[in-house]
C-alpha cells in the first residue's frame, strides 16, 4: 500500500531489523502521531492536522506544536539513528517553528510543509536502510554456512 509522499510499502515495513522487530512495528506509533499532527483531517479537501489547527493560536500554539515535534527526535534517539537523521529532524522542526510563527503566512505554511510527516519519512528511510543491511548480512552468513 503506497502512501502519498512516502516511500513506505507493506514490503518495506515487513523488513526485519537486527532487533527482530519489523520496520513497521518500530514506527507504527510514530506513523499515527505524524498523521494526526499533519494530515488527519480535511478542510476544503486539503489534508490538515493538529499542527495547523493548534498553530493558529499565536505564540502558544506554535510552542506547543514545536514541543510535540520533539517526539520525532525522541524516536530517532530511541532507535539509535545516525546523527544525520537527528540533524535533518532538527532542521525540519526549526523551519516549522520559525516560519510557522509568522502570522497568517505561517499558518498556511504549516498546512503544506508537514514537518511531522517529513520527520516520519526520515526515520522510516533510515530504518529501511538498516533493515536491508541486516538482511544482506544474514544472506552472507547463510551463504557461508551452506558452503561449510
C-alpha positions in Angstrom: 0.0 0.0 0.0 1.8 3.1 -1.2 1.1 6.3 0.7 1.3 9.8 -0.9 4.7 11.4 -0.3 6.2 8.3 1.4 8.4 5.5 0.3 6.7 3.2 2.7 5.1 0.0 1.4 4.0 -3.1 3.2 7.1 -4.8 1.7 9.4 -2.3 3.4 7.5 -2.4 6.7 7.9 -6.2 6.8 11.7 -6.0 6.7 13.3 -7.2 9.9 15.7 -5.2 11.9 18.6 -6.6 13.9 16.4 -6.4 17.0 14.0 -8.9 15.4 11.2 -6.4 15.1 10.0 -5.2 11.7 10.3 -1.6 10.4 6.5 -1.3 10.6 6.4 -2.4 14.3 9.1 0.1 15.2 7.4 3.1 13.6 3.7 2.3 13.9 3.1 4.8 16.8 5.2 7.5 15.1 3.2 7.0 11.9 -0.1 7.5 13.7 1.3 10.6 15.5 2.7 12.2 12.4 -0.6 11.7 10.5 -2.6 13.2 13.4 -0.2 16.2 13.5 -0.1 16.8 9.7 -2.9 15.2 7.7 -5.6 13.5 9.8 -8.4 15.9 8.9 -9.6 17.6 5.7 -10.6 21.2 5.2 -12.0 22.0 1.8 -10.3 18.8 0.5 -6.9 19.8 1.9 -5.4 17.4 4.5 -4.6 19.2 7.7 -3.6 18.1 11.2 -3.3 19.3 14.7 -0.2 21.2 13.9 -2.1 23.6 11.6 -5.1 23.8 13.9 -3.2 24.4 17.2 -0.7 26.7 15.3 -3.5 29.2 14.7 -3.2 30.2 18.3 -0.4 32.9 18.3 2.8 32.0 20.0 1.4 29.3 22.4 0.1 27.2 19.5 3.5 27.2 17.8 5.3 26.5 21.1 3.0 23.5 21.8 3.3 22.0 18.3 7.1 22.6 18.3 7.4 20.7 21.6 5.2 17.9 20.2 7.7 17.8 17.3 10.3 16.6 19.7 8.6 13.2 19.6 10.5 12.7 16.3 13.8 13.4 17.9 13.0 11.0 20.8 12.1 8.3 18.3 15.4 8.9 16.4 17.3 8.7 19.7 15.4 5.5 20.9 16.2 3.8 17.6 19.8 5.0 17.7 19.6 6.6 14.2 22.7 8.3 12.8 23.4 11.9 13.7 22.5 12.9 10.1 18.9 11.8 10.8 18.8 13.9 14.0 20.1 16.9 12.2 17.5 16.5 9.4 14.8 16.2 12.0 16.0 19.3 13.9 16.2 21.3 10.7 12.6 20.4 9.9 11.5 21.4 13.4 13.3 24.7 13.2 11.9 25.5 9.8 8.4 24.6 11.0 8.7 26.7 14.2 10.4 29.7 12.6 8.2 30.0 9.5 5.1 28.7 11.3 5.4 31.5 13.8 4.8 34.2 11.1 1.1 35.3 11.4 -1.2 34.0 8.7 1.6 33.0 6.3 2.9 30.6 8.9 -0.5 29.1 9.3 -0.7 28.4 5.6 2.9 27.1 5.7 2.0 24.6 8.4 -0.7 23.1 6.2 1.7 22.4 3.4 5.1 21.9 5.0 4.0 18.9 7.2 7.2 18.7 9.2 5.9 15.7 11.3 5.4 13.6 8.1 8.8 14.7 6.8 10.4 13.6 10.0 8.5 10.3 9.9 9.9 9.7 6.4 13.5 10.5 7.7 13.1 7.8 10.4 11.4 5.4 8.0 14.2 5.8 5.4 16.9 5.1 8.0 15.2 2.0 9.4 14.6 0.6 5.9 18.3 1.1 5.1 19.2 -0.6 8.4 16.9 -3.5 7.8 18.2 -4.0 4.2 21.8 -4.0 5.5 20.8 -6.6 8.2 19.1 -8.7 5.5 22.2 -8.6 3.4 24.4 -9.6 6.4 22.1 -12.5 7.1 22.3 -13.6 3.4 26.1 -13.6 3.6 26.1 -15.6 6.9 23.7 -18.1 5.3 25.9 -18.5 2.2 28.9 -19.0 4.4 27.1 -21.6 6.5 25.9 -23.5 3.4 29.5 -23.6 2.0 30.9 -25.2 5.1 
